[in-house]
Amino acid sequence: MSYHVNEKGYYGEFGGAFIPEMLYPNTEELRQNYLRIMAEPSFQKEFHQLLKDYVGRPTPLYYAERMSKKYNTKIYLKREDLCHTGAHKVNNTIGQILMAKKLGKNRIIAETGAGQHGVATATVCALMGIECVVYMGEVDIARQAPNVARMKMLGAEVRPALSGSRTLKDATNEAIRDWINNPVDTHYIIGSVVGPHPYPDMVARFQAVISEEIKKQLQEKEGRENPDYVIACVGGGSNAAGAYYHYLDTPEVGIIAVEAAGKGIDTGESAATSALGKVGIIHGSKTLLMQTQDGQITEPYSISAGLDYPGVGPLHAHLYTSGRGEFISITDDEAMTAGLTLCQMEGIIPAIESSHGLAVFEQKTFKPDDVVVMNLSGRGDKDLQNYIDYFKL
């Protein structure tokens, strides 16, 4: 059994392309061409050159000595926080902007929650001189003001989503409407392993550079390619997909996915899709999502703007239901405490998203000789105000 996507765009029972007829030509054009374009030597050369010289890859695999002592196991941090723009998101936007150029598109749209994907999209559009429109919920625009300013400085137009909860899912709805209205010249850069096929697979492939590097770096440091566990936080789940990618079909590597429990799984203010979700369709794919009895999407909540999505990507839904991945839910309080621990023990200020992953070490006991790789998906600059408010700094 493989945990990778099949030729129909499914991971087990999840995935597919459930889209309005108007979008069929767009996704079909992408589906027919993405693997061929990605395999072209010229594409690979340009992609890897930009990852190296522009993004700053490979990112280090850092042995966290003090944290390892504290938790009595070997903890390695994959330092995606050191990427240009401050998170893993740019790996995917570099890939997709090159894809858009190959397909002859001259306008880019994107959606963003925490703003990191919006910034990464605005960044590559500035790099390539392509028009960029980013949709962002009005609530997120207020709570992630520094990232909004960065997008505008990079030349993007930020359009507020004013409907629904005015957060990520509403921004996604607006972006999809835009794409329906501008099918010929516009490419939609989706920021996570969500959406209709081929997006979940394409984004995972661009992010797979993370696990590709982990294998080489562990070989150098530990004399083996495979860790005992890979940990990553999951909202939609692109950083996790990238960290797991080369280990999906290697059963001896434990996969741990960390979701946001918010104020607690049963409080009604949570984003723990694995615990609360049922099978449904959101943004063009069949997956697990939080919904009411009659199928209306319920509002997610997390202190982290990047994890409050009401569903997970179809790959993660499959990892959960098949038992291949262990899903752990972490509350706001647990995440914030874990983030502060990393600050004070290793001198690294993590994004609140990543802090959820770090909190696993308080919940789960690893063996002393286990090699545990935690994907540190982003840095905490964008979250400083949240940290200040929470800890009354």
C-alpha positions as CSV (number, residue, x, y, z in Angstrom):
1,M,0.0,0.0,0.0
2,S,1.3,3.4,-0.9
3,Y,0.4,6.6,0.9
4,H,1.1,8.7,-2.2
5,V,-1.6,10.0,-4.5
6,N,-3.0,7.6,-7.2
7,E,-3.6,8.4,-10.8
8,K,-7.1,9.6,-10.2
9,G,-6.0,12.1,-7.6
10,Y,-7.0,10.2,-4.5
11,Y,-5.2,9.3,-1.2
12,G,-7.3,6.3,-0.2
13,E,-10.9,7.6,-0.2
14,F,-9.8,11.3,0.0
15,G,-8.9,13.8,-2.6
16,G,-10.4,14.2,-6.1
17,A,-11.5,17.4,-7.8
18,F,-15.0,18.6,-6.8
19,I,-15.2,21.8,-8.7
20,P,-17.6,24.0,-10.6
21,E,-17.7,23.3,-14.3
22,M,-16.2,26.7,-15.0
23,L,-13.0,25.7,-13.2
24,Y,-12.6,22.4,-15.0
25,P,-10.4,23.7,-17.9
26,N,-8.0,25.3,-15.4
27,T,-7.4,22.3,-13.1
28,E,-7.4,20.0,-16.1
29,E,-4.7,22.1,-17.9
30,L,-2.6,21.9,-14.7
31,R,-3.3,18.1,-14.2
32,Q,-2.3,17.3,-17.7
33,N,1.0,19.3,-17.5
34,Y,2.3,19.5,-14.0
35,L,4.3,16.2,-13.8
36,R,5.7,16.7,-17.3
37,I,6.8,20.3,-16.6
38,M,8.3,19.4,-13.2
39,A,10.3,16.6,-14.8
40,E,11.9,18.9,-17.4
41,P,15.6,19.4,-16.7
42,S,15.4,23.1,-17.3
43,F,12.5,23.4,-14.7
44,Q,14.5,21.4,-12.1
45,K,17.6,23.4,-12.7
46,E,15.9,26.8,-12.3
47,F,13.8,25.5,-9.3
48,H,16.9,24.2,-7.4
49,Q,19.0,27.2,-8.3
50,L,16.4,29.6,-6.8
51,L,16.0,27.4,-3.7
52,K,19.7,27.6,-3.2
53,D,20.6,31.2,-4.1
54,Y,17.3,32.9,-3.3
55,V,15.6,30.9,-0.5
56,G,18.8,29.9,1.2
57,R,18.5,26.1,1.0
58,P,19.5,23.6,2.3
59,T,18.1,24.7,5.7
60,P,20.1,23.3,8.6
61,L,19.2,20.2,10.6
62,Y,20.0,21.4,14.1
63,Y,20.6,19.1,17.0
64,A,18.8,20.8,20.0
65,E,21.2,19.8,22.7
66,R,19.5,21.3,25.7
67,M,16.0,20.3,24.7
68,S,17.4,16.8,24.0
69,K,18.7,16.6,27.6
70,K,15.5,17.9,29.0
71,Y,13.3,15.3,27.2
72,N,15.9,12.5,27.3
73,T,15.9,11.8,23.5
74,K,17.7,13.1,20.4
75,I,15.8,16.1,19.0
76,Y,16.7,17.6,15.7
77,L,15.0,20.7,14.4
78,K,14.6,21.2,10.6
79,R,15.2,24.9,10.4
80,E,12.5,26.0,7.8
81,D,12.3,29.2,9.9
82,L,15.6,30.2,8.2
83,C,14.1,30.3,4.7
84,H,13.8,33.6,3.0
85,T,10.4,35.1,4.1
86,G,10.5,33.2,7.4
87,A,8.8,29.9,6.6
88,H,8.6,26.9,4.4
89,K,5.9,28.5,2.2
90,V,8.4,29.9,-0.3
91,N,9.5,26.4,-1.4
92,N,6.0,26.0,-3.0
93,T,5.5,29.5,-4.3
94,I,8.9,29.3,-6.2
95,G,7.8,26.1,-7.8
96,Q,4.3,27.3,-8.7
97,I,5.5,30.7,-10.2
98,L,7.8,28.7,-12.5
99,M,4.9,26.4,-13.3
100,A,2.6,29.4,-14.1
101,K,5.3,30.9,-16.4
102,K,5.5,27.6,-18.3
103,L,1.7,27.6,-18.7
104,G,1.8,31.1,-20.1
105,K,-0.1,32.8,-17.2
106,N,0.6,36.4,-16.4
107,R,-1.5,37.1,-13.3
108,I,-1.3,35.3,-10.0
109,I,-3.9,35.1,-7.2
110,A,-3.5,33.5,-3.8
111,E,-5.3,33.2,-0.4
112,T,-3.7,33.6,2.9
113,G,-4.5,33.2,6.6
114,A,-1.5,34.0,8.7
115,G,-0.1,36.0,5.8
116,Q,3.1,33.8,5.4
117,H,1.8,32.3,2.1
118,G,0.6,35.7,0.9
119,V,4.1,37.1,1.6
120,A,5.8,34.2,-0.1
121,T,3.5,34.6,-3.2
122,A,4.0,38.4,-3.3
123,T,7.8,37.7,-3.0
124,V,8.0,35.4,-6.0
125,C,5.7,37.7,-8.1
126,A,8.0,40.6,-7.4
127,L,10.9,38.4,-8.3
128,M,9.3,37.5,-11.7
129,G,7.5,40.8,-12.4
130,I,4.0,39.3,-12.4
131,E,0.8,40.9,-11.2
132,C,-0.3,39.6,-7.8
133,V,-3.6,39.7,-5.9
134,V,-3.8,38.2,-2.4
135,Y,-7.2,37.5,-0.7
136,M,-7.2,37.6,3.1
137,G,-10.0,37.6,5.6
138,E,-10.7,41.0,7.2
139,V,-10.1,39.5,10.7
140,D,-6.7,38.1,9.6
141,I,-5.7,41.4,8.1
142,A,-6.2,43.0,11.5
143,R,-4.3,40.3,13.5
144,Q,-1.4,39.9,11.0
145,A,-0.8,43.6,10.1
146,P,3.0,43.3,9.6
147,N,2.5,40.6,6.9
148,V,-0.1,42.7,5.2
149,A,2.4,45.6,5.1
150,R,5.1,43.2,3.7
151,M,2.8,42.1,0.9
152,K,2.0,45.7,-0.1
153,M,5.7,46.6,0.0
154,L,6.3,43.7,-2.4
155,G,3.8,45.2,-4.8
156,A,0.8,42.9,-4.2
157,E,-2.8,44.0,-3.9
158,V,-4.4,42.7,-0.7
159,R,-8.2,42.2,-1.1
160,P,-10.2,41.7,2.1
161,A,-12.7,38.8,2.4
162,L,-15.7,40.3,4.1
163,S,-18.0,37.3,4.3
164,G,-18.5,34.5,6.8
165,S,-16.0,34.4,9.6
166,R,-13.7,36.7,7.5
167,T,-10.7,34.3,7.9
168,L,-8.9,31.8,5.7
169,K,-11.8,29.7,4.3
170,D,-13.6,32.9,3.2
171,A,-10.4,34.2,1.6
172,T,-10.2,30.9,-0.3
173,N,-13.8,31.3,-1.5
174,E,-13.0,34.7,-2.8
175,A,-9.9,33.5,-4.6
176,I,-11.9,30.7,-6.3
177,R,-14.5,33.2,-7.4
178,D,-11.7,35.3,-9.0
179,W,-10.3,32.3,-10.8
180,I,-13.7,31.4,-12.2
181,N,-13.9,34.9,-13.6
182,N,-10.4,35.0,-15.0
183,P,-9.7,31.5,-16.2
184,V,-7.3,32.2,-19.1
185,D,-4.6,34.4,-17.9
186,T,-4.6,33.6,-14.1
187,H,-2.9,30.9,-12.1
188,Y,-4.1,30.3,-8.5
189,I,-1.2,29.6,-6.2
190,I,-2.7,27.5,-3.4
191,G,-0.6,27.6,-0.3
192,S,-1.2,24.2,1.2
193,V,-1.9,20.5,0.4
194,V,-5.6,21.3,-0.1
195,G,-7.9,22.1,-3.0
196,P,-8.8,20.0,-6.1
197,H,-6.3,17.5,-7.6
198,P,-3.5,18.1,-8.7
199,Y,-2.9,20.8,-6.0
200,P,-2.4,18.5,-3.0
201,D,0.2,16.4,-4.9
202,M,1.9,19.3,-6.6
203,V,2.3,21.3,-3.4
204,A,3.6,18.2,-1.6
205,R,6.1,17.6,-4.3
206,F,7.5,21.1,-4.1
207,Q,7.7,20.9,-0.3
208,A,9.3,17.4,-0.5
209,V,12.7,19.2,-0.7
210,I,12.3,19.2,3.2
211,S,12.4,15.5,3.7
212,E,14.9,15.1,0.8
213,E,17.3,17.2,2.8
214,I,16.5,15.5,6.1
215,K,17.6,12.2,4.6
216,K,21.0,13.5,3.5
217,Q,21.6,15.5,6.7
218,L,20.7,12.6,9.0
219,Q,23.1,10.4,7.0
220,E,25.8,12.9,7.9
221,K,24.9,13.3,11.5
222,E,23.6,9.9,12.6
223,G,24.9,7.6,9.8
224,R,21.3,6.7,8.7
225,E,18.7,8.4,6.5
226,N,15.7,7.5,8.5
227,P,14.7,9.1,11.8
228,D,12.5,7.2,14.3
229,Y,9.9,9.9,14.2
230,V,9.1,13.0,12.1
231,I,6.9,15.6,13.8
232,A,5.1,18.5,12.1
233,C,2.2,20.8,12.8
234,V,-0.9,20.4,10.5
235,G,-3.4,23.1,9.5
236,G,-3.9,22.4,5.8
237,G,-0.6,20.6,6.1
238,S,2.0,21.6,3.5
239,N,5.0,21.7,5.9
240,A,4.0,18.3,7.3
241,A,3.6,16.9,3.8
242,G,7.0,18.1,2.9
243,A,8.6,16.7,6.0
244,Y,6.8,13.3,5.6
245,Y,7.0,12.9,1.8
246,H,10.1,10.7,1.5
247,Y,9.1,8.6,4.5
248,L,5.4,8.0,3.7
249,D,6.0,4.4,2.5
250,T,8.7,3.7,5.1
251,P,6.7,2.1,8.0
252,E,9.6,2.2,10.5
253,V,9.5,6.0,10.5
254,G,6.8,7.2,12.8
255,I,4.7,10.1,11.5
256,I,3.3,12.5,14.1
257,A,0.9,15.2,13.0
258,V,0.1,17.9,15.5
259,E,-3.2,19.8,15.3
260,A,-4.5,22.9,17.1
261,A,-6.9,22.0,19.9
262,G,-7.4,25.7,20.6
263,K,-9.1,26.2,24.0
264,G,-9.7,22.4,24.2
265,I,-11.2,19.8,21.8
266,D,-14.6,19.9,23.3
267,T,-14.9,23.7,24.0
268,G,-16.3,24.6,20.6
269,E,-13.2,26.7,20.0
270,S,-10.8,24.3,18.4
271,A,-9.3,23.3,15.0
272,A,-8.6,19.6,15.8
273,T,-10.0,18.2,12.6
274,S,-8.9,14.6,13.2
275,A,-10.8,14.5,16.5
276,L,-13.8,16.5,15.3
277,G,-14.0,16.1,11.6
278,K,-16.3,14.0,9.4
279,V,-15.9,13.2,5.7
280,G,-17.0,16.1,3.5
281,I,-16.0,18.3,0.7
282,I,-14.2,21.7,1.1
283,H,-12.5,23.8,-1.5
284,G,-12.7,21.2,-4.2
285,S,-11.5,18.1,-2.4
286,K,-13.0,15.2,-0.3
287,T,-11.4,15.2,3.1
288,L,-12.1,15.4,6.8
289,L,-13.6,18.6,8.0
290,M,-15.4,20.1,10.9
291,Q,-19.1,20.4,10.2
292,T,-22.5,20.6,11.8
293,Q,-25.0,17.7,11.7
294,D,-26.5,19.1,8.4
295,G,-23.0,19.5,6.8
296,Q,-22.4,23.2,7.3
297,I,-18.7,24.0,7.9
298,T,-18.1,25.0,11.6
299,E,-15.7,27.8,12.5
300,P,-12.3,26.6,13.6
301,Y,-10.3,28.4,16.3
302,S,-6.7,28.5,17.2
303,I,-4.4,31.1,18.7
304,S,-2.3,30.4,15.6
305,A,-3.6,32.0,12.4
306,G,-1.9,29.3,10.3
307,L,-3.7,26.4,11.9
308,D,-7.3,27.6,12.1
309,Y,-8.5,25.8,9.0
310,P,-11.7,23.7,9.3
311,G,-10.2,20.7,7.4
312,V,-7.0,19.0,6.6
313,G,-5.5,18.1,3.2
314,P,-6.6,14.7,1.8
315,L,-3.1,13.2,2.3
316,H,-3.4,13.9,6.1
317,A,-7.0,12.6,6.2
318,H,-5.7,9.4,4.7
319,L,-2.7,9.2,7.1
320,Y,-5.2,9.6,10.0
321,T,-7.9,7.1,9.0
322,S,-5.4,4.5,7.9
323,G,-3.5,4.7,11.1
324,R,-0.2,5.6,9.4
325,G,0.0,8.9,11.2
326,E,-0.4,9.5,14.9
327,F,-2.5,12.7,15.4
328,I,-2.0,14.7,18.6
329,S,-4.0,17.8,19.5
330,I,-2.3,20.6,21.4
331,T,-4.1,23.5,23.1
332,D,-3.2,27.2,22.9
333,D,-1.7,27.1,26.4
334,E,0.5,24.1,25.7
335,A,1.7,25.5,22.4
336,M,2.6,28.9,23.9
337,T,4.5,27.3,26.8
338,A,6.4,25.1,24.4
339,G,7.3,28.0,22.2
340,L,8.7,29.9,25.2
341,T,10.7,26.8,26.2
342,L,12.4,26.7,22.8
343,C,13.2,30.5,23.1
344,Q,14.8,30.1,26.5
345,M,16.6,26.8,25.9
346,E,17.8,27.1,22.3
347,G,17.7,30.8,21.5
348,I,15.1,30.3,18.7
349,I,11.8,32.1,18.6
350,P,9.4,29.8,16.7
351,A,6.1,30.6,14.9
352,I,3.2,29.7,17.1
353,E,2.2,27.0,14.4
354,S,5.6,25.3,15.0
355,S,5.2,25.7,18.8
356,H,2.3,23.2,18.6
357,G,4.8,20.6,17.3
358,L,7.2,21.3,20.1
359,A,4.5,20.7,22.7
360,V,4.5,17.0,21.8
361,F,7.6,16.4,23.9
362,E,5.5,17.2,27.0
363,Q,2.8,14.7,25.9
364,K,4.7,11.7,24.5
365,T,7.8,9.9,25.9
366,F,10.5,9.0,23.4
367,K,13.3,6.5,24.0
368,P,16.8,7.9,24.8
369,D,18.3,6.7,21.5
370,D,15.3,7.7,19.4
371,V,16.1,10.2,16.6
372,V,13.2,12.6,16.5
373,V,13.0,15.3,13.7
374,M,10.7,18.2,14.4
375,N,10.0,20.4,11.4
376,L,10.3,24.0,12.6
377,S,8.1,25.4,9.9
378,G,8.5,29.1,10.6
379,R,9.9,31.8,12.8
380,G,8.1,33.8,15.4
381,D,8.6,37.4,14.1
382,K,5.0,37.6,12.8
383,D,3.7,36.3,16.2
384,L,5.5,38.7,18.5
385,Q,2.4,40.6,19.3
386,N,0.6,37.3,20.2
387,Y,3.5,36.3,22.5
388,I,3.6,39.8,24.1
389,D,-0.2,39.7,24.8
390,Y,-0.2,36.1,26.0
391,F,2.8,36.3,28.4
392,K,2.2,40.0,29.2
393,L,5.8,40.7,28.2
